[in-house]
Every structure is written in C-alpha cells, then in structure tokens.
Amino acid sequence: MAFEKNPDKSDAASVPATELGLPNPIQPNAQEAPRLGSVDTEREAYERGVEDGKRARMQENPFPDGSSQAKAYEHGYLDGQKTEMRQD
C-alpha cells in the first residue's frame, strides 16, 4: 500500500529548536526556574486574608500585584468573609 504525500507538508528540512533560539525540548533545562514564593509565605498570606475578611477590614492588598501571595491573600479574604457570614 502506497502512501500519498501530504500537500500541506513541505520538503524543507526541519530546523532544530536550538538554532531558533529555543531550548532543546529533549534535554532538561539547564537553568532552574525562579521561585515565585514559598508555600509558607503563601499560607501566611492566606491566613492574613482570612483574618482581615472576618473583620471586614479590607485595606489595599499588602502583597505585590500579581504575586502568588497577593492571590492567596485575596482568596483568604473572601473565605474569611464567607466564614463570618455563616456565623451571623
């Protein structure tokens, strides 16, 4: 059985990713990914958000915008509000 050539594919040779400035997908990355925040710091941010949510005192989020700690604080704040509403 003969296969027909796919008209969407060209005969051009493929270019290795490394020649295009991309990392080699086969070998592990030589550079370690930067840590965005430790789990303990996120847990502390979440717990602080819960306490602020229970007290209904939302100040400006004390953590840097877009950080994992800021996100944890916001989730904690909302969970704290829910907890406080259930107790009423």
C-alpha positions in Angstrom: 0.0 0.0 0.0 1.5 3.3 -1.0 1.0 6.5 1.0 0.1 9.7 -0.7 2.2 12.8 0.1 0.5 15.3 2.3 0.2 18.5 0.3 0.3 20.6 3.5 3.8 19.4 4.4 6.9 20.9 2.6 10.0 19.0 1.7 12.1 21.5 3.6 14.3 20.1 6.3 13.2 20.9 9.8 15.3 23.3 11.8 16.5 22.4 15.3 14.9 24.4 18.1 18.2 25.5 19.4 19.0 27.2 16.1 15.8 29.2 16.5 16.9 30.4 20.0 14.5 27.9 21.7 15.5 25.5 24.4 16.2 21.9 23.5 13.0 20.1 24.2 14.7 16.7 24.7 17.3 17.8 27.3 16.4 19.1 30.7 16.5 22.9 31.2 20.0 23.9 32.4 18.5 26.9 34.3 16.3 26.3 37.3 13.0 28.1 37.2 12.9 31.1 39.6 10.9 30.5 42.7 7.9 32.9 43.0 7.3 32.4 46.6 7.4 29.7 49.2 4.4 27.7 50.3 4.8 29.0 53.9 4.6 32.6 52.6 1.5 31.9 50.6 -0.1 30.1 53.6 0.7 33.2 55.8 -0.8 35.5 53.2 -3.9 33.3 53.0 -4.3 33.3 56.8 -3.8 37.0 57.0 -6.5 37.4 54.3 -8.9 35.2 56.3 -8.4 37.3 59.5 -8.9 40.5 57.6 -12.0 39.1 55.9 -13.5 38.0 59.2 -13.0 41.6 60.5 -14.3 43.0 57.2 -11.4 45.4 57.1 -10.2 45.3 53.5 -7.2 47.6 53.1 -5.1 47.6 50.0 -3.7 44.1 49.4 -0.3 44.3 51.2 1.4 42.0 48.7 2.9 42.8 45.3 0.3 42.9 42.4 0.2 39.6 40.5 2.3 37.7 43.1 1.2 34.3 44.4 1.0 35.9 47.9 -1.4 38.5 46.6 -3.6 35.9 45.1 -3.5 33.8 48.3 -4.4 36.9 50.4 -7.4 37.6 48.2 -8.7 34.0 48.4 -8.2 34.1 52.2 -10.1 37.4 52.4 -13.0 36.0 50.5 -13.1 32.8 52.6 -12.9 34.9 55.7 -16.0 36.9 54.6 -17.9 33.7 53.9 -17.0 32.3 57.3 -18.1 35.5 59.0 -21.4 35.5 57.1 -22.2 31.9 58.1 -21.7 32.8 61.8 -24.3 35.7 61.7 
